[in-house]
């Protein structure tokens, strides 16, 4: 299929996680089967613990190298997602009131307009106030003033 991205590294990481979960179950059951201070299950516990640590170590290194390094955000696309999010009504509620924010959210969903477009069309906030309220930097960094 054209444009398909193969998610093999994420799938490998899942498989390793499933293997570790199985080893954890083995360790749990073996620990329960021990009697007093003498646990004849110690070899299976040690083997599964060390095996799990080894495959996790190797997988994390490969996942980092082949999947995580080089990932960058598409700022334009992220900005579009933010602009089109009906969830912005929650951010606006303290400024326009809960009922008005709910109505804005409903209109946005029904009309296909963004929250920003609906707020401006209804003259609930000025463009300057809206820009300050919807500045993504303080929205994603609570307690930190915006860049504007």
C-alpha positions as a printed NumPy array, in Angstrom:
array([[  0.   ,   0.   ,   0.   ],
       [  1.51 ,   3.36 ,  -0.984],
       [  2.463,   5.597,   1.929],
       [  2.18 ,   2.815,   4.502],
       [  4.538,   3.087,   7.44 ],
       [  5.54 ,  -0.258,   8.904],
       [  5.084,  -0.19 ,  12.698],
       [  7.442,  -3.128,  13.234],
       [  9.391,  -1.578,  16.135],
       [  6.223,  -0.905,  18.116],
       [  5.045,  -4.448,  17.383],
       [  8.383,  -5.906,  18.521],
       [  8.151,  -3.885,  21.719],
       [  4.657,  -5.276,  22.315],
       [  5.881,  -8.83 ,  21.787],
       [  8.72 ,  -8.337,  24.257],
       [  6.3  ,  -6.832,  26.779],
       [  4.038,  -9.87 ,  26.401],
       [  7.027, -12.179,  26.936],
       [  8.003, -10.266,  30.069],
       [  4.429, -10.473,  31.362],
       [  4.587, -14.246,  30.892],
       [  7.92 , -14.409,  32.702],
       [  6.462, -12.294,  35.506],
       [  3.623, -14.779,  35.876],
       [  6.161, -17.589,  36.067],
       [  8.142, -15.693,  38.71 ],
       [  4.995, -14.989,  40.721],
       [  3.869, -18.6  ,  40.691],
       [  7.363, -19.869,  41.475],
       [  7.682, -17.47 ,  44.403],
       [  4.338, -18.684,  45.746],
       [  5.491, -22.297,  45.49 ],
       [  8.488, -21.676,  47.743],
       [  8.487, -23.083,  51.225],
       [  9.819, -20.992,  54.07 ],
       [ 13.355, -19.81 ,  53.353],
       [ 14.127, -22.703,  51.041],
       [ 12.7  , -22.019,  47.614],
       [ 13.47 , -24.779,  45.167],
       [ 12.011, -22.537,  42.452],
       [ 14.892, -20.028,  42.723],
       [ 16.526, -21.128,  39.428],
       [ 13.347, -20.513,  37.394],
       [ 12.854, -17.18 ,  39.17 ],
       [ 16.421, -16.09 ,  38.46 ],
       [ 16.31 , -17.278,  34.856],
       [ 13.053, -15.465,  34.036],
       [ 14.086, -12.291,  35.817],
       [ 17.468, -12.106,  34.077],
       [ 15.962, -13.066,  30.717],
       [ 13.31 , -10.357,  31.055],
       [ 15.866,  -7.715,  31.982],
       [ 18.041,  -8.653,  29.019],
       [ 15.285,  -8.581,  26.392],
       [ 13.881,  -5.328,  27.798],
       [ 17.334,  -3.725,  27.729],
       [ 17.901,  -4.776,  24.111],
       [ 14.424,  -3.801,  22.969],
       [ 14.522,  -0.367,  24.548],
       [ 17.863,   0.392,  22.906],
       [ 16.608,  -0.717,  19.471],
       [ 13.257,   1.037,  19.899],
       [ 15.064,   4.265,  20.757],
       [ 17.486,   3.905,  17.854],
       [ 15.012,   2.836,  15.164],
       [ 11.805,   4.537,  16.236],
       [ 12.141,   7.384,  18.716],
       [ 15.256,   9.205,  17.506],
       [ 14.394,  11.568,  14.715],
       [ 10.728,  11.981,  15.574],
       [  9.743,  15.607,  15.194],
       [  6.409,  17.32 ,  15.595],
       [  4.674,  18.726,  12.54 ],
       [  3.896,  22.083,  14.119],
       [  1.429,  23.161,  11.428],
       [ -0.588,  19.96 ,  11.754],
       [ -0.507,  20.102,  15.566],
       [ -1.707,  23.705,  15.366],
       [ -4.593,  22.651,  13.134],
       [ -5.567,  19.908,  15.584],
       [ -5.563,  22.475,  18.389],
       [ -7.637,  24.965,  16.373],
       [-10.189,  22.288,  15.44 ],
       [-10.502,  20.795,  18.932],
       [-13.919,  21.151,  20.509],
       [-12.122,  20.636,  23.824],
       [-11.112,  24.301,  23.701],
       [-14.59 ,  25.084,  24.992],
       [-13.345,  23.855,  28.383],
       [-10.563,  26.44 ,  28.335],
       [-13.063,  29.18 ,  27.487],
       [-15.606,  28.309,  30.189],
       [-13.997,  30.507,  32.89 ],
       [-14.126,  33.492,  30.506],
       [-17.549,  33.117,  28.866],
       [-19.335,  30.906,  31.387],
       [-20.153,  27.218,  31.326],
       [-23.486,  27.558,  29.489],
       [-22.037,  29.754,  26.736],
       [-19.015,  27.463,  26.34 ],
       [-21.348,  24.455,  26.015],
       [-23.415,  26.259,  23.362],
       [-20.251,  27.216,  21.486],
       [-19.086,  23.589,  21.556],
       [-22.452,  22.361,  20.232],
       [-22.48 ,  24.948,  17.446],
       [-18.893,  24.116,  16.534],
       [-19.701,  20.404,  16.241],
       [-22.905,  21.029,  14.272],
       [-21.555,  23.682,  11.911],
       [-18.004,  22.434,  11.394],
       [-16.645,  25.827,  12.407],
       [-13.795,  26.017,  14.883],
       [-14.396,  27.108,  18.472],
       [-12.44 ,  30.247,  17.67 ],
       [-14.683,  31.085,  14.693],
       [-17.853,  30.591,  16.745],
       [-16.57 ,  32.702,  19.657],
       [-15.613,  35.531,  17.298],
       [-18.899,  35.306,  15.347],
       [-20.857,  35.583,  18.6  ],
       [-18.652,  38.464,  19.822],
       [-18.092,  36.692,  23.137],
       [-14.422,  37.707,  23.258],
       [-12.205,  40.058,  21.288],
       [ -9.645,  38.548,  18.898],
       [ -6.873,  39.735,  21.217],
       [ -8.445,  38.157,  24.319],
       [ -9.083,  34.938,  22.425],
       [ -5.51 ,  34.795,  21.125],
       [ -4.175,  35.215,  24.659],
       [ -6.557,  32.622,  26.148],
       [ -5.882,  30.064,  23.403],
       [ -2.114,  30.549,  23.3  ],
       [ -0.931,  26.923,  23.254],
       [  2.196,  27.572,  25.312],
       [  0.496,  28.371,  28.64 ],
       [ -2.184,  25.756,  27.882],
       [  0.488,  23.054,  27.777],
       [  2.775,  24.518,  30.457],
       [  0.59 ,  25.328,  33.467],
       [  1.913,  28.093,  35.665],
       [  4.193,  29.442,  32.909],
       [  3.19 ,  32.756,  31.292],
       [  2.694,  32.771,  27.505],
       [  5.26 ,  33.814,  24.951],
       [  3.052,  36.61 ,  23.619]])
